[in-house]
Amino acid sequence: MKPHTIKALRSYYGLTQGEFASRIGYARTTISEVENMRKYPSAALLAAITRQFEITDEFIAFLRDLEKMNKFIHDYTITHH
């Protein structure tokens, strides 16, 4: 699971970094560092996320597709103003 996928997952559930971190038993700063690519997510962090949110490979693929679509919409909006 990549940092952007973690952010997409958090956004999908409508959680702040603090709320997300609390649900998986981590500090908000850890989530911030991962999402901003200052730190790579550890195996323990990924395991906590998949346990808490019951993540499947299919759901990760969905989040990646959603993330790509959001980037496309964002890029399209910026270049077509």
mmCIF file of the N, C-alpha and C atoms, coordinates in Angstrom:
data_MODEL
# 
_entry.id   MODEL 
# 
loop_
_atom_site.group_PDB 
_atom_site.id 
_atom_site.type_symbol 
_atom_site.label_atom_id 
_atom_site.label_alt_id 
_atom_site.label_comp_id 
_atom_site.label_asym_id 
_atom_site.label_entity_id 
_atom_site.label_seq_id 
_atom_site.pdbx_PDB_ins_code 
_atom_site.Cartn_x 
_atom_site.Cartn_y 
_atom_site.Cartn_z 
_atom_site.occupancy 
_atom_site.B_iso_or_equiv 
_atom_site.pdbx_formal_charge 
_atom_site.auth_seq_id 
_atom_site.auth_comp_id 
_atom_site.auth_asym_id 
_atom_site.auth_atom_id 
_atom_site.pdbx_PDB_model_num 
ATOM 1   N N  . MET A 1 1  ? 0.864   -1.165 0.000   1.00 0.00 ? 1  MET A N  1 
ATOM 2   C CA . MET A 1 1  ? 0.000   0.000  0.000   1.00 0.00 ? 1  MET A CA 1 
ATOM 3   C C  . MET A 1 1  ? 0.910   1.227  0.000   1.00 0.00 ? 1  MET A C  1 
ATOM 4   N N  . LYS A 1 2  ? 0.711   2.093  -0.953  1.00 0.00 ? 2  LYS A N  1 
ATOM 5   C CA . LYS A 1 2  ? 1.548   3.276  -1.090  1.00 0.00 ? 2  LYS A CA 1 
ATOM 6   C C  . LYS A 1 2  ? 1.000   4.429  -0.252  1.00 0.00 ? 2  LYS A C  1 
ATOM 7   N N  . PRO A 1 3  ? 1.853   5.443  0.028   1.00 0.00 ? 3  PRO A N  1 
ATOM 8   C CA . PRO A 1 3  ? 1.395   6.581  0.831   1.00 0.00 ? 3  PRO A CA 1 
ATOM 9   C C  . PRO A 1 3  ? 0.129   7.243  0.283   1.00 0.00 ? 3  PRO A C  1 
ATOM 10  N N  . HIS A 1 4  ? 0.045   7.384  -1.039  1.00 0.00 ? 4  HIS A N  1 
ATOM 11  C CA . HIS A 1 4  ? -1.143  8.026  -1.615  1.00 0.00 ? 4  HIS A CA 1 
ATOM 12  C C  . HIS A 1 4  ? -2.382  7.161  -1.425  1.00 0.00 ? 4  HIS A C  1 
ATOM 13  N N  . THR A 1 5  ? -2.202  5.858  -1.431  1.00 0.00 ? 5  THR A N  1 
ATOM 14  C CA . THR A 1 5  ? -3.332  4.954  -1.201  1.00 0.00 ? 5  THR A CA 1 
ATOM 15  C C  . THR A 1 5  ? -3.828  5.080  0.230   1.00 0.00 ? 5  THR A C  1 
ATOM 16  N N  . ILE A 1 6  ? -2.911  5.276  1.168   1.00 0.00 ? 6  ILE A N  1 
ATOM 17  C CA . ILE A 1 6  ? -3.300  5.467  2.564   1.00 0.00 ? 6  ILE A CA 1 
ATOM 18  C C  . ILE A 1 6  ? -4.106  6.760  2.701   1.00 0.00 ? 6  ILE A C  1 
ATOM 19  N N  . LYS A 1 7  ? -3.660  7.811  2.051   1.00 0.00 ? 7  LYS A N  1 
ATOM 20  C CA . LYS A 1 7  ? -4.398  9.077  2.100   1.00 0.00 ? 7  LYS A CA 1 
ATOM 21  C C  . LYS A 1 7  ? -5.776  8.918  1.450   1.00 0.00 ? 7  LYS A C  1 
ATOM 22  N N  . ALA A 1 8  ? -5.835  8.192  0.336   1.00 0.00 ? 8  ALA A N  1 
ATOM 23  C CA . ALA A 1 8  ? -7.114  7.956  -0.333  1.00 0.00 ? 8  ALA A CA 1 
ATOM 24  C C  . ALA A 1 8  ? -8.050  7.160  0.573   1.00 0.00 ? 8  ALA A C  1 
ATOM 25  N N  . LEU A 1 9  ? -7.521  6.183  1.273   1.00 0.00 ? 9  LEU A N  1 
ATOM 26  C CA . LEU A 1 9  ? -8.323  5.388  2.208   1.00 0.00 ? 9  LEU A CA 1 
ATOM 27  C C  . LEU A 1 9  ? -8.870  6.276  3.318   1.00 0.00 ? 9  LEU A C  1 
ATOM 28  N N  . ARG A 1 10 ? -8.016  7.095  3.883   1.00 0.00 ? 10 ARG A N  1 
ATOM 29  C CA . ARG A 1 10 ? -8.434  8.009  4.952   1.00 0.00 ? 10 ARG A CA 1 
ATOM 30  C C  . ARG A 1 10 ? -9.512  8.960  4.450   1.00 0.00 ? 10 ARG A C  1 
ATOM 31  N N  . SER A 1 11 ? -9.323  9.491  3.268   1.00 0.00 ? 11 SER A N  1 
ATOM 32  C CA . SER A 1 11 ? -10.305 10.400 2.676   1.00 0.00 ? 11 SER A CA 1 
ATOM 33  C C  . SER A 1 11 ? -11.616 9.684  2.379   1.00 0.00 ? 11 SER A C  1 
ATOM 34  N N  . TYR A 1 12 ? -11.512 8.457  1.911   1.00 0.00 ? 12 TYR A N  1 
ATOM 35  C CA . TYR A 1 12 ? -12.702 7.665  1.604   1.00 0.00 ? 12 TYR A CA 1 
ATOM 36  C C  . TYR A 1 12 ? -13.605 7.539  2.833   1.00 0.00 ? 12 TYR A C  1 
ATOM 37  N N  . TYR A 1 13 ? -12.990 7.338  3.989   1.00 0.00 ? 13 TYR A N  1 
ATOM 38  C CA . TYR A 1 13 ? -13.745 7.204  5.229   1.00 0.00 ? 13 TYR A CA 1 
ATOM 39  C C  . TYR A 1 13 ? -14.049 8.552  5.889   1.00 0.00 ? 13 TYR A C  1 
ATOM 40  N N  . GLY A 1 14 ? -13.571 9.634  5.306   1.00 0.00 ? 14 GLY A N  1 
ATOM 41  C CA . GLY A 1 14 ? -13.853 10.965 5.841   1.00 0.00 ? 14 GLY A CA 1 
ATOM 42  C C  . GLY A 1 14 ? -13.203 11.236 7.183   1.00 0.00 ? 14 GLY A C  1 
ATOM 43  N N  . LEU A 1 15 ? -12.007 10.697 7.370   1.00 0.00 ? 15 LEU A N  1 
ATOM 44  C CA . LEU A 1 15 ? -11.313 10.837 8.651   1.00 0.00 ? 15 LEU A CA 1 
ATOM 45  C C  . LEU A 1 15 ? -10.176 11.840 8.549   1.00 0.00 ? 15 LEU A C  1 
ATOM 46  N N  . THR A 1 16 ? -9.960  12.580 9.626   1.00 0.00 ? 16 THR A N  1 
ATOM 47  C CA . THR A 1 16 ? -8.779  13.429 9.706   1.00 0.00 ? 16 THR A CA 1 
ATOM 48  C C  . THR A 1 16 ? -7.573  12.527 9.949   1.00 0.00 ? 16 THR A C  1 
ATOM 49  N N  . GLN A 1 17 ? -6.392  13.076 9.826   1.00 0.00 ? 17 GLN A N  1 
ATOM 50  C CA . GLN A 1 17 ? -5.198  12.281 10.120  1.00 0.00 ? 17 GLN A CA 1 
ATOM 51  C C  . GLN A 1 17 ? -5.227  11.800 11.568  1.00 0.00 ? 17 GLN A C  1 
ATOM 52  N N  . GLY A 1 18 ? -5.669  12.656 12.481  1.00 0.00 ? 18 GLY A N  1 
ATOM 53  C CA . GLY A 1 18 ? -5.730  12.287 13.895  1.00 0.00 ? 18 GLY A CA 1 
ATOM 54  C C  . GLY A 1 18 ? -6.729  11.169 14.160  1.00 0.00 ? 18 GLY A C  1 
ATOM 55  N N  . GLU A 1 19 ? -7.907  11.262 13.545  1.00 0.00 ? 19 GLU A N  1 
ATOM 56  C CA . GLU A 1 19 ? -8.927  10.229 13.721  1.00 0.00 ? 19 GLU A CA 1 
ATOM 57  C C  . GLU A 1 19 ? -8.452  8.891  13.154  1.00 0.00 ? 19 GLU A C  1 
ATOM 58  N N  . PHE A 1 20 ? -7.848  8.959  11.967  1.00 0.00 ? 20 PHE A N  1 
ATOM 59  C CA . PHE A 1 20 ? -7.341  7.758  11.315  1.00 0.00 ? 20 PHE A CA 1 
ATOM 60  C C  . PHE A 1 20 ? -6.261  7.110  12.180  1.00 0.00 ? 20 PHE A C  1 
ATOM 61  N N  . ALA A 1 21 ? -5.324  7.933  12.631  1.00 0.00 ? 21 ALA A N  1 
ATOM 62  C CA . ALA A 1 21 ? -4.220  7.434  13.462  1.00 0.00 ? 21 ALA A CA 1 
ATOM 63  C C  . ALA A 1 21 ? -4.745  6.787  14.739  1.00 0.00 ? 21 ALA A C  1 
ATOM 64  N N  . SER A 1 22 ? -5.710  7.428  15.357  1.00 0.00 ? 22 SER A N  1 
ATOM 65  C CA . SER A 1 22 ? -6.283  6.902  16.592  1.00 0.00 ? 22 SER A CA 1 
ATOM 66  C C  . SER A 1 22 ? -6.934  5.533  16.377  1.00 0.00 ? 22 SER A C  1 
ATOM 67  N N  . ARG A 1 23 ? -7.625  5.385  15.257  1.00 0.00 ? 23 ARG A N  1 
ATOM 68  C CA . ARG A 1 23 ? -8.305  4.109  14.984  1.00 0.00 ? 23 ARG A CA 1 
ATOM 69  C C  . ARG A 1 23 ? -7.335  2.963  14.783  1.00 0.00 ? 23 ARG A C  1 
ATOM 70  N N  . ILE A 1 24 ? -6.137  3.264  14.289  1.00 0.00 ? 24 ILE A N  1 
ATOM 71  C CA . ILE A 1 24 ? -5.171  2.184  14.052  1.00 0.00 ? 24 ILE A CA 1 
ATOM 72  C C  . ILE A 1 24 ? -4.081  2.117  15.128  1.00 0.00 ? 24 ILE A C  1 
ATOM 73  N N  . GLY A 1 25 ? -4.142  3.020  16.111  1.00 0.00 ? 25 GLY A N  1 
ATOM 74  C CA . GLY A 1 25 ? -3.188  2.977  17.222  1.00 0.00 ? 25 GLY A CA 1 
ATOM 75  C C  . GLY A 1 25 ? -1.844  3.608  16.932  1.00 0.00 ? 25 GLY A C  1 
ATOM 76  N N  . TYR A 1 26 ? -1.826  4.630  16.101  1.00 0.00 ? 26 TYR A N  1 
ATOM 77  C CA . TYR A 1 26 ? -0.587  5.335  15.766  1.00 0.00 ? 26 TYR A CA 1 
ATOM 78  C C  . TYR A 1 26 ? -0.744  6.820  16.034  1.00 0.00 ? 26 TYR A C  1 
ATOM 79  N N  . ALA A 1 27 ? 0.370   7.531  16.024  1.00 0.00 ? 27 ALA A N  1 
ATOM 80  C CA . ALA A 1 27 ? 0.340   8.985  16.211  1.00 0.00 ? 27 ALA A CA 1 
ATOM 81  C C  . ALA A 1 27 ? -0.037  9.667  14.895  1.00 0.00 ? 27 ALA A C  1 
ATOM 82  N N  . ARG A 1 28 ? -0.699  10.815 15.011  1.00 0.00 ? 28 ARG A N  1 
ATOM 83  C CA . ARG A 1 28 ? -1.064  11.585 13.825  1.00 0.00 ? 28 ARG A CA 1 
ATOM 84  C C  . ARG A 1 28 ? 0.178   11.973 13.022  1.00 0.00 ? 28 ARG A C  1 
ATOM 85  N N  . THR A 1 29 ? 1.266   12.269 13.720  1.00 0.00 ? 29 THR A N  1 
ATOM 86  C CA . THR A 1 29 ? 2.490   12.663 13.021  1.00 0.00 ? 29 THR A CA 1 
ATOM 87  C C  . THR A 1 29 ? 3.014   11.537 12.124  1.00 0.00 ? 29 THR A C  1 
ATOM 88  N N  . THR A 1 30 ? 2.835   10.306 12.539  1.00 0.00 ? 30 THR A N  1 
ATOM 89  C CA . THR A 1 30 ? 3.265   9.173  11.709  1.00 0.00 ? 30 THR A CA 1 
ATOM 90  C C  . THR A 1 30 ? 2.476   9.148  10.409  1.00 0.00 ? 30 THR A C  1 
ATOM 91  N N  . ILE A 1 31 ? 1.157   9.331  10.505  1.00 0.00 ? 31 ILE A N  1 
ATOM 92  C CA . ILE A 1 31 ? 0.318   9.332  9.308   1.00 0.00 ? 31 ILE A CA 1 
ATOM 93  C C  . ILE A 1 31 ? 0.699   10.497 8.400   1.00 0.00 ? 31 ILE A C  1 
ATOM 94  N N  . SER A 1 32 ? 0.933   11.658 8.983   1.00 0.00 ? 32 SER A N  1 
ATOM 95  C CA . SER A 1 32 ? 1.339   12.829 8.209   1.00 0.00 ? 32 SER A CA 1 
ATOM 96  C C  . SER A 1 32 ? 2.652   12.575 7.473   1.00 0.00 ? 32 SER A C  1 
ATOM 97  N N  . GLU A 1 33 ? 3.627   12.008 8.176   1.00 0.00 ? 33 GLU A N  1 
ATOM 98  C CA . GLU A 1 33 ? 4.929   11.724 7.553   1.00 0.00 ? 33 GLU A CA 1 
ATOM 99  C C  . GLU A 1 33 ? 4.797   10.733 6.407   1.00 0.00 ? 33 GLU A C  1 
ATOM 100 N N  . VAL A 1 34 ? 3.943   9.727  6.565   1.00 0.00 ? 34 VAL A N  1 
ATOM 101 C CA . VAL A 1 34 ? 3.744   8.736  5.508   1.00 0.00 ? 34 VAL A CA 1 
ATOM 102 C C  . VAL A 1 34 ? 3.038   9.372  4.319   1.00 0.00 ? 34 VAL A C  1 
ATOM 103 N N  . GLU A 1 35 ? 1.961   10.118 4.587   1.00 0.00 ? 35 GLU A N  1 
ATOM 104 C CA . GLU A 1 35 ? 1.207   10.731 3.495   1.00 0.00 ? 35 GLU A CA 1 
ATOM 105 C C  . GLU A 1 35 ? 2.037   11.747 2.724   1.00 0.00 ? 35 GLU A C  1 
ATOM 106 N N  . ASN A 1 36 ? 2.956   12.418 3.411   1.00 0.00 ? 36 ASN A N  1 
ATOM 107 C CA . ASN A 1 36 ? 3.807   13.415 2.754   1.00 0.00 ? 36 ASN A CA 1 
ATOM 108 C C  . ASN A 1 36 ? 5.135   12.830 2.283   1.00 0.00 ? 36 ASN A C  1 
ATOM 109 N N  . MET A 1 37 ? 5.215   11.506 2.301   1.00 0.00 ? 37 MET A N  1 
ATOM 110 C CA . MET A 1 37 ? 6.350   10.740 1.802   1.00 0.00 ? 37 MET A CA 1 
ATOM 111 C C  . MET A 1 37 ? 7.678   11.102 2.465   1.00 0.00 ? 37 MET A C  1 
ATOM 112 N N  . ARG A 1 38 ? 7.611   11.496 3.732   1.00 0.00 ? 38 ARG A N  1 
ATOM 113 C CA . ARG A 1 38 ? 8.837   11.709 4.505   1.00 0.00 ? 38 ARG A CA 1 
ATOM 114 C C  . ARG A 1 38 ? 9.247   10.419 5.201   1.00 0.00 ? 38 ARG A C  1 
ATOM 115 N N  . LYS A 1 39 ? 8.296   9.469  5.258   1.00 0.00 ? 39 LYS A N  1 
ATOM 116 C CA . LYS A 1 39 ? 8.546   8.187  5.914   1.00 0.00 ? 39 LYS A CA 1 
ATOM 117 C C  . LYS A 1 39 ? 7.781   7.124  5.142   1.00 0.00 ? 39 LYS A C  1 
ATOM 118 N N  . TYR A 1 40 ? 8.415   5.968  4.922   1.00 0.00 ? 40 TYR A N  1 
ATOM 119 C CA . TYR A 1 40 ? 7.733   4.878  4.231   1.00 0.00 ? 40 TYR A CA 1 
ATOM 120 C C  . TYR A 1 40 ? 6.923   4.087  5.258   1.00 0.00 ? 40 TYR A C  1 
ATOM 121 N N  . PRO A 1 41 ? 5.695   3.676  4.913   1.00 0.00 ? 41 PRO A N  1 
ATOM 122 C CA . PRO A 1 41 ? 4.882   2.931  5.884   1.00 0.00 ? 41 PRO A CA 1 
ATOM 123 C C  . PRO A 1 41 ? 5.509   1.584  6.241   1.00 0.00 ? 41 PRO A C  1 
ATOM 124 N N  . SER A 1 42 ? 5.601   1.312  7.537   1.00 0.00 ? 42 SER A N  1 
ATOM 125 C CA . SER A 1 42 ? 6.174   0.045  7.994   1.00 0.00 ? 42 SER A CA 1 
ATOM 126 C C  . SER A 1 42 ? 5.177   -1.085 7.786   1.00 0.00 ? 42 SER A C  1 
ATOM 127 N N  . ALA A 1 43 ? 5.678   -2.303 7.853   1.00 0.00 ? 43 ALA A N  1 
ATOM 128 C CA . ALA A 1 43 ? 4.811   -3.481 7.730   1.00 0.00 ? 43 ALA A CA 1 
ATOM 129 C C  . ALA A 1 43 ? 3.784   -3.493 8.860   1.00 0.00 ? 43 ALA A C  1 
ATOM 130 N N  . ALA A 1 44 ? 4.192   -3.066 10.057  1.00 0.00 ? 44 ALA A N  1 
ATOM 131 C CA . ALA A 1 44 ? 3.272   -3.038 11.200  1.00 0.00 ? 44 ALA A CA 1 
ATOM 132 C C  . ALA A 1 44 ? 2.156   -2.019 10.978  1.00 0.00 ? 44 ALA A C  1 
ATOM 133 N N  . LEU A 1 45 ? 2.489   -0.870 10.416  1.00 0.00 ? 45 LEU A N  1 
ATOM 134 C CA . LEU A 1 45 ? 1.483   0.156  10.124  1.00 0.00 ? 45 LEU A CA 1 
ATOM 135 C C  . LEU A 1 45 ? 0.488   -0.365 9.091   1.00 0.00 ? 45 LEU A C  1 
ATOM 136 N N  . LEU A 1 46 ? 1.002   -0.970 8.044   1.00 0.00 ? 46 LEU A N  1 
ATOM 137 C CA . LEU A 1 46 ? 0.123   -1.509 6.999   1.00 0.00 ? 46 LEU A CA 1 
ATOM 138 C C  . LEU A 1 46 ? -0.775  -2.613 7.554   1.00 0.00 ? 46 LEU A C  1 
ATOM 139 N N  . ALA A 1 47 ? -0.224  -3.440 8.422   1.00 0.00 ? 47 ALA A N  1 
ATOM 140 C CA . ALA A 1 47 ? -1.023  -4.510 9.030   1.00 0.00 ? 47 ALA A CA 1 
ATOM 141 C C  . ALA A 1 47 ? -2.130  -3.924 9.899   1.00 0.00 ? 47 ALA A C  1 
ATOM 142 N N  . ALA A 1 48 ? -1.826  -2.873 10.638  1.00 0.00 ? 48 ALA A N  1 
ATOM 143 C CA . ALA A 1 48 ? -2.831  -2.224 11.489  1.00 0.00 ? 48 ALA A CA 1 
ATOM 144 C C  . ALA A 1 48 ? -3.952  -1.632 10.637  1.00 0.00 ? 48 ALA A C  1 
ATOM 145 N N  . ILE A 1 49 ? -3.594  -1.034 9.515   1.00 0.00 ? 49 ILE A N  1 
ATOM 146 C CA . ILE A 1 49 ? -4.598  -0.441 8.622   1.00 0.00 ? 49 ILE A CA 1 
ATOM 147 C C  . ILE A 1 49 ? -5.485  -1.526 8.025   1.00 0.00 ? 49 ILE A C  1 
ATOM 148 N N  . THR A 1 50 ? -4.877  -2.582 7.515   1.00 0.00 ? 50 THR A N  1 
ATOM 149 C CA . THR A 1 50 ? -5.672  -3.636 6.884   1.00 0.00 ? 50 THR A CA 1 
ATOM 150 C C  . THR A 1 50 ? -6.566  -4.351 7.881   1.00 0.00 ? 50 THR A C  1 
ATOM 151 N N  . ARG A 1 51 ? -6.102  -4.517 9.119   1.00 0.00 ? 51 ARG A N  1 
ATOM 152 C CA . ARG A 1 51 ? -6.939  -5.134 10.165  1.00 0.00 ? 51 ARG A CA 1 
ATOM 153 C C  . ARG A 1 51 ? -8.115  -4.239 10.528  1.00 0.00 ? 51 ARG A C  1 
ATOM 154 N N  . GLN A 1 52 ? -7.831  -2.990 10.809  1.00 0.00 ? 52 GLN A N  1 
ATOM 155 C CA . GLN A 1 52 ? -8.867  -2.058 11.267  1.00 0.00 ? 52 GLN A CA 1 
ATOM 156 C C  . GLN A 1 52 ? -9.945  -1.839 10.212  1.00 0.00 ? 52 GLN A C  1 
ATOM 157 N N  . PHE A 1 53 ? -9.535  -1.725 8.956   1.00 0.00 ? 53 PHE A N  1 
ATOM 158 C CA . PHE A 1 53 ? -10.488 -1.389 7.897   1.00 0.00 ? 53 PHE A CA 1 
ATOM 159 C C  . PHE A 1 53 ? -10.860 -2.586 7.026   1.00 0.00 ? 53 PHE A C  1 
ATOM 160 N N  . GLU A 1 54 ? -10.375 -3.774 7.394   1.00 0.00 ? 54 GLU A N  1 
ATOM 161 C CA . GLU A 1 54 ? -10.676 -5.009 6.659   1.00 0.00 ? 54 GLU A CA 1 
ATOM 162 C C  . GLU A 1 54 ? -10.443 -4.822 5.149   1.00 0.00 ? 54 GLU A C  1 
ATOM 163 N N  . ILE A 1 55 ? -9.229  -4.421 4.832   1.00 0.00 ? 55 ILE A N  1 
ATOM 164 C CA . ILE A 1 55 ? -8.852  -4.091 3.463   1.00 0.00 ? 55 ILE A CA 1 
ATOM 165 C C  . ILE A 1 55 ? -8.602  -5.357 2.657   1.00 0.00 ? 55 ILE A C  1 
ATOM 166 N N  . THR A 1 56 ? -9.112  -5.368 1.436   1.00 0.00 ? 56 THR A N  1 
ATOM 167 C CA . THR A 1 56 ? -8.849  -6.450 0.487   1.00 0.00 ? 56 THR A CA 1 
ATOM 168 C C  . THR A 1 56 ? -8.035  -5.883 -0.669  1.00 0.00 ? 56 THR A C  1 
ATOM 169 N N  . ASP A 1 57 ? -7.451  -6.760 -1.447  1.00 0.00 ? 57 ASP A N  1 
ATOM 170 C CA . ASP A 1 57 ? -6.705  -6.311 -2.629  1.00 0.00 ? 57 ASP A CA 1 
ATOM 171 C C  . ASP A 1 57 ? -7.617  -5.558 -3.590  1.00 0.00 ? 57 ASP A C  1 
ATOM 172 N N  . GLU A 1 58 ? -8.859  -5.988 -3.685  1.00 0.00 ? 58 GLU A N  1 
ATOM 173 C CA . GLU A 1 58 ? -9.812  -5.331 -4.581  1.00 0.00 ? 58 GLU A CA 1 
ATOM 174 C C  . GLU A 1 58 ? -10.094 -3.900 -4.121  1.00 0.00 ? 58 GLU A C  1 
ATOM 175 N N  . PHE A 1 59 ? -10.179 -3.705 -2.810  1.00 0.00 ? 59 PHE A N  1 
ATOM 176 C CA . PHE A 1 59 ? -10.447 -2.365 -2.292  1.00 0.00 ? 59 PHE A CA 1 
ATOM 177 C C  . PHE A 1 59 ? -9.248  -1.460 -2.531  1.00 0.00 ? 59 PHE A C  1 
ATOM 178 N N  . ILE A 1 60 ? -8.046  -1.987 -2.377  1.00 0.00 ? 60 ILE A N  1 
ATOM 179 C CA . ILE A 1 60 ? -6.846  -1.195 -2.662  1.00 0.00 ? 60 ILE A CA 1 
ATOM 180 C C  . ILE A 1 60 ? -6.843  -0.786 -4.135  1.00 0.00 ? 60 ILE A C  1 
ATOM 181 N N  . ALA A 1 61 ? -7.198  -1.690 -5.029  1.00 0.00 ? 61 ALA A N  1 
ATOM 182 C CA . ALA A 1 61 ? -7.274  -1.359 -6.455  1.00 0.00 ? 61 ALA A CA 1 
ATOM 183 C C  . ALA A 1 61 ? -8.308  -0.266 -6.693  1.00 0.00 ? 61 ALA A C  1 
ATOM 184 N N  . PHE A 1 62 ? -9.447  -0.353 -6.001  1.00 0.00 ? 62 PHE A N  1 
ATOM 185 C CA . PHE A 1 62 ? -10.480 0.675  -6.119  1.00 0.00 ? 62 PHE A CA 1 
ATOM 186 C C  . PHE A 1 62 ? -9.937  2.030  -5.678  1.00 0.00 ? 62 PHE A C  1 
ATOM 187 N N  . LEU A 1 63 ? -9.226  2.075  -4.550  1.00 0.00 ? 63 LEU A N  1 
ATOM 188 C CA . LEU A 1 63 ? -8.673  3.333  -4.064  1.00 0.00 ? 63 LEU A CA 1 
ATOM 189 C C  . LEU A 1 63 ? -7.664  3.909  -5.050  1.00 0.00 ? 63 LEU A C  1 
ATOM 190 N N  . ARG A 1 64 ? -6.852  3.052  -5.631  1.00 0.00 ? 64 ARG A N  1 
ATOM 191 C CA . ARG A 1 64 ? -5.873  3.536  -6.623  1.00 0.00 ? 64 ARG A CA 1 
ATOM 192 C C  . ARG A 1 64 ? -6.579  4.123  -7.841  1.00 0.00 ? 64 ARG A C  1 
ATOM 193 N N  . ASP A 1 65 ? -7.636  3.461  -8.295  1.00 0.00 ? 65 ASP A N  1 
ATOM 194 C CA . ASP A 1 65 ? -8.404  3.982  -9.426  1.00 0.00 ? 65 ASP A CA 1 
ATOM 195 C C  . ASP A 1 65 ? -9.061  5.311  -9.075  1.00 0.00 ? 65 ASP A C  1 
ATOM 196 N N  . LEU A 1 66 ? -9.601  5.404  -7.870  1.00 0.00 ? 66 LEU A N  1 
ATOM 197 C CA . LEU A 1 66 ? -10.237 6.629  -7.413  1.00 0.00 ? 66 LEU A CA 1 
ATOM 198 C C  . LEU A 1 66 ? -9.217  7.757  -7.346  1.00 0.00 ? 66 LEU A C  1 
ATOM 199 N N  . GLU A 1 67 ? -8.040  7.440  -6.854  1.00 0.00 ? 67 GLU A N  1 
ATOM 200 C CA . GLU A 1 67 ? -6.974  8.428  -6.751  1.00 0.00 ? 67 GLU A CA 1 
ATOM 201 C C  . GLU A 1 67 ? -6.566  8.930  -8.138  1.00 0.00 ? 67 GLU A C  1 
ATOM 202 N N  . LYS A 1 68 ? -6.435  8.017  -9.099  1.00 0.00 ? 68 LYS A N  1 
ATOM 203 C CA . LYS A 1 68 ? -6.088  8.401  -10.470 1.00 0.00 ? 68 LYS A CA 1 
ATOM 204 C C  . LYS A 1 68 ? -7.160  9.296  -11.070 1.00 0.00 ? 68 LYS A C  1 
ATOM 205 N N  . MET A 1 69 ? -8.430  8.954  -10.833 1.00 0.00 ? 69 MET A N  1 
ATOM 206 C CA . MET A 1 69 ? -9.532  9.743  -11.366 1.00 0.00 ? 69 MET A CA 1 
ATOM 207 C C  . MET A 1 69 ? -9.530  11.141 -10.744 1.00 0.00 ? 69 MET A C  1 
ATOM 208 N N  . ASN A 1 70 ? -9.305  11.232 -9.435  1.00 0.00 ? 70 ASN A N  1 
ATOM 209 C CA . ASN A 1 70 ? -9.260  12.533 -8.776  1.00 0.00 ? 70 ASN A CA 1 
ATOM 210 C C  . ASN A 1 70 ? -8.114  13.383 -9.308  1.00 0.00 ? 70 ASN A C  1 
ATOM 211 N N  . LYS A 1 71 ? -6.958  12.773 -9.554  1.00 0.00 ? 71 LYS A N  1 
ATOM 212 C CA . LYS A 1 71 ? -5.818  13.508 -10.110 1.00 0.00 ? 71 LYS A CA 1 
ATOM 213 C C  . LYS A 1 71 ? -6.153  13.996 -11.509 1.00 0.00 ? 71 LYS A C  1 
ATOM 214 N N  . PHE A 1 72 ? -6.777  13.152 -12.317 1.00 0.00 ? 72 PHE A N  1 
ATOM 215 C CA . PHE A 1 72 ? -7.167  13.548 -13.667 1.00 0.00 ? 72 PHE A CA 1 
ATOM 216 C C  . PHE A 1 72 ? -8.122  14.749 -13.621 1.00 0.00 ? 72 PHE A C  1 
ATOM 217 N N  . ILE A 1 73 ? -9.122  14.680 -12.742 1.00 0.00 ? 73 ILE A N  1 
ATOM 218 C CA . ILE A 1 73 ? -10.090 15.774 -12.628 1.00 0.00 ? 73 ILE A CA 1 
ATOM 219 C C  . ILE A 1 73 ? -9.390  17.049 -12.170 1.00 0.00 ? 73 ILE A C  1 
ATOM 220 N N  . HIS A 1 74 ? -8.498  16.919 -11.183 1.00 0.00 ? 74 HIS A N  1 
ATOM 221 C CA . HIS A 1 74 ? -7.749  18.076 -10.672 1.00 0.00 ? 74 HIS A CA 1 
ATOM 222 C C  . HIS A 1 74 ? -6.890  18.683 -11.784 1.00 0.00 ? 74 HIS A C  1 
ATOM 223 N N  . ASP A 1 75 ? -6.133  17.840 -12.485 1.00 0.00 ? 75 ASP A N  1 
ATOM 224 C CA . ASP A 1 75 ? -5.268  18.327 -13.563 1.00 0.00 ? 75 ASP A CA 1 
ATOM 225 C C  . ASP A 1 75 ? -6.091  18.958 -14.680 1.00 0.00 ? 75 ASP A C  1 
ATOM 226 N N  . TYR A 1 76 ? -7.213  18.362 -15.027 1.00 0.00 ? 76 TYR A N  1 
ATOM 227 C CA . TYR A 1 76 ? -8.072  18.877 -16.076 1.00 0.00 ? 76 TYR A CA 1 
ATOM 228 C C  . TYR A 1 76 ? -8.622  20.250 -15.694 1.00 0.00 ? 76 TYR A C  1 
ATOM 229 N N  . THR A 1 77 ? -9.032  20.384 -14.434 1.00 0.00 ? 77 THR A N  1 
ATOM 230 C CA . THR A 1 77 ? -9.587  21.652 -13.949 1.00 0.00 ? 77 THR A CA 1 
ATOM 231 C C  . THR A 1 77 ? -8.544  22.754 -14.000 1.00 0.00 ? 77 THR A C  1 
ATOM 232 N N  . ILE A 1 78 ? -7.317  22.448 -13.617 1.00 0.00 ? 78 ILE A N  1 
ATOM 233 C CA . ILE A 1 78 ? -6.248  23.444 -13.606 1.00 0.00 ? 78 ILE A CA 1 
ATOM 234 C C  . ILE A 1 78 ? -5.896  23.886 -15.030 1.00 0.00 ? 78 ILE A C  1 
ATOM 235 N N  . THR A 1 79 ? -5.808  22.939 -15.948 1.00 0.00 ? 79 THR A N  1 
ATOM 236 C CA . THR A 1 79 ? -5.379  23.289 -17.303 1.00 0.00 ? 79 THR A CA 1 
ATOM 237 C C  . THR A 1 79 ? -6.487  23.838 -18.181 1.00 0.00 ? 79 THR A C  1 
ATOM 238 N N  . HIS A 1 80 ? -7.740  23.732 -17.747 1.00 0.00 ? 80 HIS A N  1 
ATOM 239 C CA . HIS A 1 80 ? -8.848  24.203 -18.572 1.00 0.00 ? 80 HIS A CA 1 
ATOM 240 C C  . HIS A 1 80 ? -9.609  25.373 -17.955 1.00 0.00 ? 80 HIS A C  1 
ATOM 241 N N  . HIS A 1 81 ? -8.909  26.226 -17.245 1.00 0.00 ? 81 HIS A N  1 
ATOM 242 C CA . HIS A 1 81 ? -9.544  27.432 -16.696 1.00 0.00 ? 81 HIS A CA 1 
ATOM 243 C C  . HIS A 1 81 ? -9.247  28.608 -17.530 1.00 0.00 ? 81 HIS A C  1 
# 
